[in-house]
Amino acid sequence: MRNTSLAENKNHTTPIGVIEGFFGKHWSWETRAAYAIFFAQHKFNFYIYAPKSDKHLRKHWQQDWPSTEKKLLQSLRETYRNANVDFGIGLSPHEIYLDASRDQRQLLTQRIQQINTLEPDTLCILFDDMRGDIPGLAQIQIDIAHQAAQVSTAKKIIFCPTYYSFDPVLEKVFGTMPENYWQTFANKLDPGIDVFWTGEKVCSPCYSQIHLDEVTDLLGRKPFLWDNYPVNDGAVKSNLLQLRAVNKEHALLDGKIAGHALNPMNQAWLSQVPLASLPIAYQQKNNYDNSKVFEQLCVSLCGEKLAIELLNDIEQLQDMGLKNLTDIEKLALLKKYKNFPNNNYAQEIVDWLNGEYQFDPACLTE
């Protein structure tokens, strides 16, 4: 089983990147392409295309993209190749395990062959946000992952289980987890396949060494973090703009995990501020000061004038949130950020204040 590293690392051993894996309003193709340069400049190793809104990756996973969309993906893949950033695809064969027939398996092979034409560096097989209370689920999912790995031409395979955290919300929403679910992966999943994990919670603020050691023993390999920060597609967090830099604990994760993927906000431009803090955390390690880095990134990315306003308003934007702002406070913020015309960061705040980023009820966990 091939399992070579993601794009070359500098100053750290753990590959770091971003997975576009959220519900709700997705990024534009132009934004995704522009991010290739952003990732290269900030020394990210990979990007994984897996928006929940792409039905050809989820509910209609058996169908290839229409020609127009496929060409956009081919162009995007080439853009990332030119930027020397690994490009990944996240396929969610929706509840294929409810009908593990020969026909379904043939369709899976066909679909992965179609994805192979994009020449992704990474293929993710994702079983998150699906029913899980099925006897023998782990073995069925392992068989599917092994089939995908055999057909795929990608150099790295990452698997996301249905239960990807200790968070009880997963069993509440997707049913009781089958007995020995995680232990089966440790015993039978090809050790060359990485496994996504979100931490003690679906949205974990930090990852303790004790927890990571426990998960490593449980899965039979170091977890590949699917870090749900700064994502804001949930019922609560859709009211927030999560702009602060990643916390200090992130600076101490290098070498303790198989990889680290941040899941960004629906607001692509504003996401750049917290996203850009992760490689800095890995590089600075014990010297990392998240408050100082947040200020520096606001200035370098958004400009000094807008940065001053963001720093002044961070408690309203990230702590209070949209639902807790009074009408007067909303109007004041709107007036302020409308004074930055042709500024993508400010425009996303204006759109957020105007309610253009509605919560997607398809997001069942937070």
C-alpha positions, 0 to 999 in steps of 0.5 A: 500500500503506497502512503507517501507524504503530502507535499514537502514539509518545512520546519515541522514533520506533520503535514498541515492543510485545509479541508473544505468540508463544511455545510452551507454556502460554499466557496466560489471556484475563483476563491478556491483557485486564489487559495492555492497561492495563499496556501503556498505563501503560508507553507501549507502542504495540502488542500482537500476539496470536499464541500458538503454542497457537492452532490456528486461527492455525496448523495449522488456520488455514483455520478460523475460531475457534469462536463462544465464542473469537471473542467473547473475541477481539472483547472483547479487541480492544475492550479494547485499543482503549479503552486506545489500544494497537494490536491485532494478529493473527499468522496462520501459514498453515502450509506453505501454500506446499506447496500453492499451489493456487487453493483454498488461496489462496481459503481464505487470502482467506476467513480474512483476511476473517474476521480483518477482522471483528476490525478489527486494526490490524496483521496479521502473516503468519508463516512461522516454524517451518516447512519452508523447503528449497523452490525459489522459496520467497521468491517464493511467500511474497511472493505470499502476503504481497501477497495478504494485504495486499490483502485485509486492512483492517489499517493495517500488515502485518508479514511473518516469513520462514522464515529470520529470523536468521543462526542456523545452527539454522534451516537445521539444523531447517527445511532448507537455505535457498533461494539468494537467499532474503533478496535476493528480499524486497529486490527484490520484497516491497512496501516498505510491508510490514515484515519480522520479524528476530530478530538474529544468533541466534534469541535474540539478546542484543544488536543491533549497528549493523553487524548492523542495517546488514547486514540493512537492506541484505539485506532492502531495509528496516530490520528489525522486531525480533522480540526473543526476550527474555524468552521462555523456551519453549525446551529450555534457557530453559524452566528459567529465569525471565528477569527482568532488565531489557533490556540497555544496547544496547537503549537505542540502537536507536531509529530504527535499526529499523522496530519492536521487539516483545518475546516474553514468558515463559509466566509473564505476571505475571513478564514484566512486569518485563523488558517494562516496562524496554524503554520506559524504555530507549528513553526514557532512551537513554544514561542507561539503567542496566539494573541500577538499572531492574531494581531499581526495577521489581521494587519498583514492580510486585511490592512492596518485600518481594517485590522484596527476595527477587527481587533476592536470588534472581535468580542462582538464578532466571535464571542457574542455573535449575530443573534446576541447583537442588538439592532443598534449594534448591527447597524453600527457594525454595518456602517463601519464595515461598509466604509471599506469598499472593494475589501473582500474581508469587510464585505464578508462581515457586511454579508454576515450581518445582513444574514446571507450566511444562513445555518444549513439544517443538514449540519446535524452535529456541532 
